[in-house]
Amino acid sequence: MNSEESITIKYYAKFEKTVAYIQKPNEELNQVMDRIGIDMDNHENDYLDGTFIEFSEPEVKD
Protein backbone atom coordinates (compact mmCIF):
# COMPACT_ATOMS: atom_id res chain seq x y z
CA MET A 1 0.00 0.00 0.00
CA ASN A 2 1.28 3.49 -0.87
CA SER A 3 1.29 6.26 1.68
CA GLU A 4 1.26 9.94 0.85
CA GLU A 5 4.16 11.98 2.19
CA SER A 6 5.34 15.56 1.78
CA ILE A 7 8.60 17.02 0.58
CA THR A 8 9.58 20.68 0.26
CA ILE A 9 11.13 21.60 -3.07
CA LYS A 10 12.84 24.74 -4.26
CA TYR A 11 12.75 25.98 -7.85
CA TYR A 12 13.30 29.19 -9.74
CA ALA A 13 10.91 30.73 -12.22
CA LYS A 14 12.13 33.02 -14.97
CA PHE A 15 10.02 35.97 -16.11
CA GLU A 16 10.56 38.89 -18.42
CA LYS A 17 8.86 42.25 -18.18
CA THR A 18 9.18 45.56 -19.98
CA VAL A 19 9.63 48.39 -17.49
CA ALA A 20 9.76 52.14 -17.99
CA TYR A 21 12.70 54.05 -16.55
CA ILE A 22 14.14 57.53 -16.60
CA GLN A 23 17.83 57.76 -17.43
CA LYS A 24 19.46 60.64 -15.59
CA PRO A 25 21.96 62.87 -17.43
CA ASN A 26 25.41 61.22 -17.71
CA GLU A 27 24.08 57.99 -16.15
CA GLU A 28 25.49 54.72 -17.48
CA LEU A 29 23.20 51.78 -18.29
CA ASN A 30 24.73 49.71 -15.47
CA GLN A 31 23.66 52.46 -13.02
CA VAL A 32 20.12 52.28 -14.40
CA MET A 33 20.18 48.49 -13.92
CA ASP A 34 21.39 48.97 -10.32
CA ARG A 35 18.42 51.27 -9.63
CA ILE A 36 16.01 48.78 -11.19
CA GLY A 37 17.55 46.00 -9.06
CA ILE A 38 17.03 48.05 -5.90
CA ASP A 39 13.44 48.77 -6.91
CA MET A 40 12.87 45.06 -7.53
CA ASP A 41 14.20 44.25 -4.04
CA ASN A 42 11.88 46.83 -2.49
CA HIS A 43 8.78 46.01 -4.56
CA GLU A 44 9.11 42.32 -5.53
CA ASN A 45 5.39 41.77 -6.08
CA ASP A 46 5.33 44.51 -8.71
CA TYR A 47 7.67 42.39 -10.84
CA LEU A 48 5.84 39.07 -10.66
CA ASP A 49 3.34 39.91 -13.39
CA GLY A 50 5.76 39.55 -16.26
CA THR A 51 5.66 36.93 -18.99
CA PHE A 52 6.57 33.49 -17.66
CA ILE A 53 9.49 31.89 -19.48
CA GLU A 54 10.56 28.70 -17.65
CA PHE A 55 10.99 26.82 -14.37
CA SER A 56 14.34 25.51 -13.19
CA GLU A 57 14.72 21.88 -12.22
CA PRO A 58 13.29 21.27 -8.74
CA GLU A 59 15.66 20.67 -5.82
CA VAL A 60 14.94 19.25 -2.40
CA LYS A 61 14.99 22.06 0.13
CA ASP A 62 17.08 21.35 3.22
C-alpha positions in Angstrom: 0.0 0.0 0.0 1.3 3.5 -0.9 1.3 6.3 1.7 1.3 9.9 0.9 4.2 12.0 2.2 5.3 15.6 1.8 8.6 17.0 0.6 9.6 20.7 0.3 11.1 21.6 -3.1 12.8 24.7 -4.3 12.7 26.0 -7.9 13.3 29.2 -9.7 10.9 30.7 -12.2 12.1 33.0 -15.0 10.0 36.0 -16.1 10.6 38.9 -18.4 8.9 42.2 -18.2 9.2 45.6 -20.0 9.6 48.4 -17.5 9.8 52.1 -18.0 12.7 54.0 -16.5 14.1 57.5 -16.6 17.8 57.8 -17.4 19.5 60.6 -15.6 22.0 62.9 -17.4 25.4 61.2 -17.7 24.1 58.0 -16.2 25.5 54.7 -17.5 23.2 51.8 -18.3 24.7 49.7 -15.5 23.7 52.5 -13.0 20.1 52.3 -14.4 20.2 48.5 -13.9 21.4 49.0 -10.3 18.4 51.3 -9.6 16.0 48.8 -11.2 17.6 46.0 -9.1 17.0 48.0 -5.9 13.4 48.8 -6.9 12.9 45.1 -7.5 14.2 44.2 -4.0 11.9 46.8 -2.5 8.8 46.0 -4.6 9.1 42.3 -5.5 5.4 41.8 -6.1 5.3 44.5 -8.7 7.7 42.4 -10.8 5.8 39.1 -10.7 3.3 39.9 -13.4 5.8 39.5 -16.3 5.7 36.9 -19.0 6.6 33.5 -17.7 9.5 31.9 -19.5 10.6 28.7 -17.6 11.0 26.8 -14.4 14.3 25.5 -13.2 14.7 21.9 -12.2 13.3 21.3 -8.7 15.7 20.7 -5.8 14.9 19.2 -2.4 15.0 22.1 0.1 17.1 21.4 3.2 
